[in-house]
C-alpha cells in the first residue's frame, strides 16, 4: 500500500513539472511553486520511509503514511488563498 502512495506521489511531481512550470509567473507565483515542490518532495520521501518501516513495523509504517496523507487534506499549496 505504501508503495502505491509513493508511486502516485512520484507521478504528482511529474504532473507539477509538466503543468505548472511552463506557466508564466503571473499565473502561479514563485512562492506557490516552491511550496508545491517542497510539499511533494517531502511527502515522497516520507512515503518511501514509510514503505521501508512497514517491512519491519507495519503499524508504524501505516501511521507514517496516514500522517503524510494528512498534508493533502488541504490540497491548495500554502499561499494560494486570497
PyMOL CGO cylinders between C-alpha atoms (Angstrom):
from pymol import cmd
from pymol.cgo import CYLINDER

trace = [
    CYLINDER, 0.00, 0.00, 0.00, 2.79, 2.44, 0.88, 0.3, 1, 1, 1, 1, 1, 1,
    CYLINDER, 2.79, 2.44, 0.88, 4.50, 1.73, -2.43, 0.3, 1, 1, 1, 1, 1, 1,
    CYLINDER, 4.50, 1.73, -2.43, 1.31, 2.73, -4.25, 0.3, 1, 1, 1, 1, 1, 1,
    CYLINDER, 1.31, 2.73, -4.25, 1.22, 6.08, -2.46, 0.3, 1, 1, 1, 1, 1, 1,
    CYLINDER, 1.22, 6.08, -2.46, 4.91, 6.53, -3.24, 0.3, 1, 1, 1, 1, 1, 1,
    CYLINDER, 4.91, 6.53, -3.24, 4.33, 5.94, -6.96, 0.3, 1, 1, 1, 1, 1, 1,
    CYLINDER, 4.33, 5.94, -6.96, 1.25, 8.20, -7.04, 0.3, 1, 1, 1, 1, 1, 1,
    CYLINDER, 1.25, 8.20, -7.04, 3.22, 10.98, -5.37, 0.3, 1, 1, 1, 1, 1, 1,
    CYLINDER, 3.22, 10.98, -5.37, 6.07, 10.50, -7.83, 0.3, 1, 1, 1, 1, 1, 1,
    CYLINDER, 6.07, 10.50, -7.83, 3.53, 10.92, -10.64, 0.3, 1, 1, 1, 1, 1, 1,
    CYLINDER, 3.53, 10.92, -10.64, 2.28, 14.09, -8.91, 0.3, 1, 1, 1, 1, 1, 1,
    CYLINDER, 2.28, 14.09, -8.91, 5.80, 15.55, -9.02, 0.3, 1, 1, 1, 1, 1, 1,
    CYLINDER, 5.80, 15.55, -9.02, 5.98, 14.93, -12.78, 0.3, 1, 1, 1, 1, 1, 1,
    CYLINDER, 5.98, 14.93, -12.78, 2.49, 16.42, -13.18, 0.3, 1, 1, 1, 1, 1, 1,
    CYLINDER, 2.49, 16.42, -13.18, 3.59, 19.61, -11.39, 0.3, 1, 1, 1, 1, 1, 1,
    CYLINDER, 3.59, 19.61, -11.39, 6.64, 19.83, -13.60, 0.3, 1, 1, 1, 1, 1, 1,
    CYLINDER, 6.64, 19.83, -13.60, 4.60, 19.33, -16.77, 0.3, 1, 1, 1, 1, 1, 1,
    CYLINDER, 4.60, 19.33, -16.77, 1.62, 21.59, -15.98, 0.3, 1, 1, 1, 1, 1, 1,
    CYLINDER, 1.62, 21.59, -15.98, 2.79, 24.29, -13.58, 0.3, 1, 1, 1, 1, 1, 1,
    CYLINDER, 2.79, 24.29, -13.58, 6.38, 25.03, -14.55, 0.3, 1, 1, 1, 1, 1, 1,
    CYLINDER, 6.38, 25.03, -14.55, 5.64, 26.24, -18.12, 0.3, 1, 1, 1, 1, 1, 1,
    CYLINDER, 5.64, 26.24, -18.12, 3.01, 28.74, -16.89, 0.3, 1, 1, 1, 1, 1, 1,
    CYLINDER, 3.01, 28.74, -16.89, 4.01, 32.38, -16.54, 0.3, 1, 1, 1, 1, 1, 1,
    CYLINDER, 4.01, 32.38, -16.54, 4.95, 33.65, -13.08, 0.3, 1, 1, 1, 1, 1, 1,
    CYLINDER, 4.95, 33.65, -13.08, 1.80, 35.81, -13.13, 0.3, 1, 1, 1, 1, 1, 1,
    CYLINDER, 1.80, 35.81, -13.13, -0.40, 32.70, -13.15, 0.3, 1, 1, 1, 1, 1, 1,
    CYLINDER, -0.40, 32.70, -13.15, 1.42, 30.80, -10.41, 0.3, 1, 1, 1, 1, 1, 1,
    CYLINDER, 1.42, 30.80, -10.41, 3.73, 32.85, -8.15, 0.3, 1, 1, 1, 1, 1, 1,
    CYLINDER, 3.73, 32.85, -8.15, 7.21, 31.55, -7.38, 0.3, 1, 1, 1, 1, 1, 1,
    CYLINDER, 7.21, 31.55, -7.38, 6.39, 31.11, -3.68, 0.3, 1, 1, 1, 1, 1, 1,
    CYLINDER, 6.39, 31.11, -3.68, 3.47, 28.84, -4.54, 0.3, 1, 1, 1, 1, 1, 1,
    CYLINDER, 3.47, 28.84, -4.54, 5.59, 26.84, -7.00, 0.3, 1, 1, 1, 1, 1, 1,
    CYLINDER, 5.59, 26.84, -7.00, 8.27, 26.40, -4.36, 0.3, 1, 1, 1, 1, 1, 1,
    CYLINDER, 8.27, 26.40, -4.36, 5.73, 25.33, -1.74, 0.3, 1, 1, 1, 1, 1, 1,
    CYLINDER, 5.73, 25.33, -1.74, 4.24, 22.77, -4.15, 0.3, 1, 1, 1, 1, 1, 1,
    CYLINDER, 4.24, 22.77, -4.15, 7.68, 21.34, -4.95, 0.3, 1, 1, 1, 1, 1, 1,
    CYLINDER, 7.68, 21.34, -4.95, 8.76, 21.15, -1.31, 0.3, 1, 1, 1, 1, 1, 1,
    CYLINDER, 8.76, 21.15, -1.31, 5.49, 19.53, -0.21, 0.3, 1, 1, 1, 1, 1, 1,
    CYLINDER, 5.49, 19.53, -0.21, 5.58, 16.94, -2.99, 0.3, 1, 1, 1, 1, 1, 1,
    CYLINDER, 5.58, 16.94, -2.99, 9.23, 16.01, -2.44, 0.3, 1, 1, 1, 1, 1, 1,
    CYLINDER, 9.23, 16.01, -2.44, 8.80, 15.87, 1.35, 0.3, 1, 1, 1, 1, 1, 1,
    CYLINDER, 8.80, 15.87, 1.35, 5.77, 13.60, 1.11, 0.3, 1, 1, 1, 1, 1, 1,
    CYLINDER, 5.77, 13.60, 1.11, 7.53, 11.44, -1.48, 0.3, 1, 1, 1, 1, 1, 1,
    CYLINDER, 7.53, 11.44, -1.48, 10.41, 10.93, 0.95, 0.3, 1, 1, 1, 1, 1, 1,
    CYLINDER, 10.41, 10.93, 0.95, 8.01, 10.20, 3.82, 0.3, 1, 1, 1, 1, 1, 1,
    CYLINDER, 8.01, 10.20, 3.82, 6.12, 7.63, 1.75, 0.3, 1, 1, 1, 1, 1, 1,
    CYLINDER, 6.12, 7.63, 1.75, 9.41, 5.96, 0.86, 0.3, 1, 1, 1, 1, 1, 1,
    CYLINDER, 9.41, 5.96, 0.86, 10.46, 5.89, 4.51, 0.3, 1, 1, 1, 1, 1, 1,
    CYLINDER, 10.46, 5.89, 4.51, 7.02, 4.56, 5.49, 0.3, 1, 1, 1, 1, 1, 1,
    CYLINDER, 7.02, 4.56, 5.49, 7.35, 1.75, 2.94, 0.3, 1, 1, 1, 1, 1, 1,
    CYLINDER, 7.35, 1.75, 2.94, 10.72, 0.74, 4.40, 0.3, 1, 1, 1, 1, 1, 1,
    CYLINDER, 10.72, 0.74, 4.40, 9.48, 0.99, 8.00, 0.3, 1, 1, 1, 1, 1, 1,
    CYLINDER, 9.48, 0.99, 8.00, 6.40, -1.06, 7.14, 0.3, 1, 1, 1, 1, 1, 1,
    CYLINDER, 6.40, -1.06, 7.14, 8.57, -4.05, 6.27, 0.3, 1, 1, 1, 1, 1, 1,
    CYLINDER, 8.57, -4.05, 6.27, 9.53, -4.44, 9.94, 0.3, 1, 1, 1, 1, 1, 1,
    CYLINDER, 9.53, -4.44, 9.94, 6.79, -2.47, 11.77, 0.3, 1, 1, 1, 1, 1, 1,
    CYLINDER, 6.79, -2.47, 11.77, 3.61, -2.40, 9.67, 0.3, 1, 1, 1, 1, 1, 1,
    CYLINDER, 3.61, -2.40, 9.67, 1.55, -0.31, 12.12, 0.3, 1, 1, 1, 1, 1, 1,
    CYLINDER, 1.55, -0.31, 12.12, 4.25, 2.38, 12.37, 0.3, 1, 1, 1, 1, 1, 1,
    CYLINDER, 4.25, 2.38, 12.37, 4.56, 2.42, 8.59, 0.3, 1, 1, 1, 1, 1, 1,
    CYLINDER, 4.56, 2.42, 8.59, 0.81, 2.84, 8.22, 0.3, 1, 1, 1, 1, 1, 1,
    CYLINDER, 0.81, 2.84, 8.22, 0.76, 5.61, 10.82, 0.3, 1, 1, 1, 1, 1, 1,
    CYLINDER, 0.76, 5.61, 10.82, 3.56, 7.42, 8.97, 0.3, 1, 1, 1, 1, 1, 1,
    CYLINDER, 3.56, 7.42, 8.97, 1.62, 7.06, 5.74, 0.3, 1, 1, 1, 1, 1, 1,
    CYLINDER, 1.62, 7.06, 5.74, -1.55, 8.44, 7.36, 0.3, 1, 1, 1, 1, 1, 1,
    CYLINDER, -1.55, 8.44, 7.36, 0.34, 11.43, 8.75, 0.3, 1, 1, 1, 1, 1, 1,
    CYLINDER, 0.34, 11.43, 8.75, 1.71, 12.06, 5.30, 0.3, 1, 1, 1, 1, 1, 1,
    CYLINDER, 1.71, 12.06, 5.30, -1.76, 11.91, 3.76, 0.3, 1, 1, 1, 1, 1, 1,
    CYLINDER, -1.76, 11.91, 3.76, -3.00, 14.49, 6.29, 0.3, 1, 1, 1, 1, 1, 1,
    CYLINDER, -3.00, 14.49, 6.29, -0.90, 17.05, 4.39, 0.3, 1, 1, 1, 1, 1, 1,
    CYLINDER, -0.90, 17.05, 4.39, -3.21, 16.57, 1.40, 0.3, 1, 1, 1, 1, 1, 1,
    CYLINDER, -3.21, 16.57, 1.40, -6.43, 17.29, 3.31, 0.3, 1, 1, 1, 1, 1, 1,
    CYLINDER, -6.43, 17.29, 3.31, -5.94, 20.87, 2.16, 0.3, 1, 1, 1, 1, 1, 1,
    CYLINDER, -5.94, 20.87, 2.16, -4.95, 20.41, -1.49, 0.3, 1, 1, 1, 1, 1, 1,
    CYLINDER, -4.95, 20.41, -1.49, -4.01, 24.05, -2.14, 0.3, 1, 1, 1, 1, 1, 1,
    CYLINDER, -4.01, 24.05, -2.14, -0.40, 24.98, -1.82, 0.3, 1, 1, 1, 1, 1, 1,
    CYLINDER, -0.40, 24.98, -1.82, 0.30, 27.33, 1.08, 0.3, 1, 1, 1, 1, 1, 1,
    CYLINDER, 0.30, 27.33, 1.08, -0.05, 30.93, 0.00, 0.3, 1, 1, 1, 1, 1, 1,
    CYLINDER, -0.05, 30.93, 0.00, -2.71, 30.35, -2.67, 0.3, 1, 1, 1, 1, 1, 1,
    CYLINDER, -2.71, 30.35, -2.67, -5.67, 31.57, -0.59, 0.3, 1, 1, 1, 1, 1, 1,
    CYLINDER, -5.67, 31.57, -0.59, -6.67, 35.14, -1.29, 0.3, 1, 1, 1, 1, 1, 1,
]
cmd.load_cgo(trace, "trace")
